[in-house]
Amino acid sequence: MTIERGIIDNNNPFIQDDWIKQGFGFTLHRQKQISELFGKFFKTILETQPKNNNSYVAFVAIRWGFAKIIEGKLAPTEKWSNRQLYNGHGMLFK
C-alpha cells in the first residue's frame, strides 16, 4: 500500500482493476451513500446491486481509509469521524 494508491490489498475485498486505475476520490455523494453500508457484512455488499451504489462506495471508502472490515462487516474508521479534515483521497487538508 502507498498513500498515493490507497488501500488496494486483501484488506479491501471490493477491489476491481478498473476502479483502481480510475483513482477517483471519496466524494461527498459517496460519503452520503456509505452510511447505509456501515454494519453490513462485506459479502452482502458484494452481492447487492447496483454495484456502483454499494461495492464501489465501499471500495473507495476503504481505499482512502474512511472505512475498514471488522469481523466481516464494513465499519467506519477514526478518519471517517473526522472526515472534514481530509480530502477525498484521505490526505489531511493543509
Backbone torsions as a table, in degrees:
resi	resn	phi	psi	omega
1	MET	NA	136.9	171.0
2	THR	-124.1	158.6	-179.7
3	ILE	-62.4	-38.6	-179.0
4	GLU	-63.8	-33.9	-175.4
5	ARG	-96.4	-19.2	-177.9
6	GLY	78.0	-165.9	-178.1
7	ILE	-87.5	104.5	-179.6
8	ILE	-131.5	45.9	178.3
9	ASP	-121.2	-162.9	-176.1
10	ASN	-68.7	-3.4	173.3
11	ASN	-80.9	-5.9	177.3
12	ASN	-123.0	92.8	-175.1
13	PRO	-73.8	-0.8	-176.1
14	PHE	-97.7	5.0	-174.7
15	ILE	-59.1	135.3	167.6
16	GLN	-136.6	137.3	-173.8
17	ASP	-54.0	-43.5	-177.8
18	ASP	-65.9	-31.3	177.2
19	TRP	-68.8	-37.6	178.1
20	ILE	-62.4	-47.1	-177.7
21	LYS	-63.4	-34.6	-179.3
22	GLN	-63.6	-41.7	176.7
23	GLY	68.1	19.6	-178.8
24	PHE	-64.5	149.1	179.6
25	GLY	-83.8	179.1	-179.9
26	PHE	-90.4	88.0	-173.6
27	THR	-71.0	166.1	176.4
28	LEU	-58.7	-38.4	178.0
29	HIS	-60.8	-45.0	179.5
30	ARG	-69.1	-32.6	177.1
31	GLN	-64.1	-35.8	176.9
32	LYS	-68.0	-37.4	-178.2
33	GLN	-70.8	-32.9	-171.8
34	ILE	-65.1	-31.6	-175.6
35	SER	-58.4	-28.7	178.3
36	GLU	-75.5	-16.2	-177.5
37	LEU	-96.1	-20.7	179.5
38	PHE	-59.6	134.0	179.8
39	GLY	92.1	-8.3	178.3
40	LYS	-90.0	147.2	175.8
41	PHE	-65.9	139.4	-177.6
42	PHE	-61.3	-32.5	178.4
43	LYS	-64.4	-37.3	177.0
44	THR	-65.8	-42.8	179.1
45	ILE	-62.5	-42.7	179.3
46	LEU	-60.7	-32.2	-176.7
47	GLU	-87.1	-13.6	-174.1
48	THR	-86.0	135.8	178.3
49	GLN	-104.3	154.4	-5.3
50	PRO	-78.4	145.8	-177.5
51	LYS	-59.4	-31.7	-178.4
52	ASN	-64.9	-24.9	179.7
53	ASN	-100.9	0.7	-176.9
54	ASN	-132.8	-79.1	-176.7
55	SER	-59.2	-42.1	-178.6
56	TYR	-65.1	-42.6	179.4
57	VAL	-61.1	-45.1	178.5
58	ALA	-64.0	-39.7	178.8
59	PHE	-57.8	-52.8	-176.5
60	VAL	-68.9	-33.4	178.3
61	ALA	-63.4	-43.4	177.6
62	ILE	-71.3	-44.0	-177.2
63	ARG	-52.9	-43.5	-175.3
64	TRP	-98.1	9.8	169.4
65	GLY	87.2	14.8	-179.4
66	PHE	-91.4	-10.2	179.4
67	ALA	-148.1	164.2	175.4
68	LYS	-154.2	167.0	177.6
69	ILE	-96.7	124.6	176.4
70	ILE	-127.5	120.6	-179.0
71	GLU	50.7	41.8	176.0
72	GLY	82.4	-0.8	-178.0
73	LYS	-115.9	149.8	176.4
74	LEU	-76.5	127.8	-176.5
75	ALA	-133.2	148.0	176.6
76	PRO	-73.3	153.6	176.3
77	THR	-103.8	176.5	174.9
78	GLU	-61.3	-35.1	178.1
79	LYS	-60.3	-38.6	177.9
80	TRP	-61.1	-42.3	-179.4
81	SER	-63.8	-23.2	-179.4
82	ASN	-119.9	31.4	-172.2
83	ARG	-58.5	-23.2	179.1
84	GLN	-66.0	-15.0	-179.9
85	LEU	-89.2	-7.4	-172.6
86	TYR	-122.7	150.4	173.0
87	ASN	-82.9	-178.7	-176.5
88	GLY	-68.2	-9.0	175.5
89	HIS	-106.9	18.5	173.8
90	GLY	75.9	13.1	-179.9
91	MET	-98.0	140.3	178.0
92	LEU	-60.4	136.1	171.4
93	PHE	-65.2	145.4	179.5
94	LYS	-95.8	NA	NA
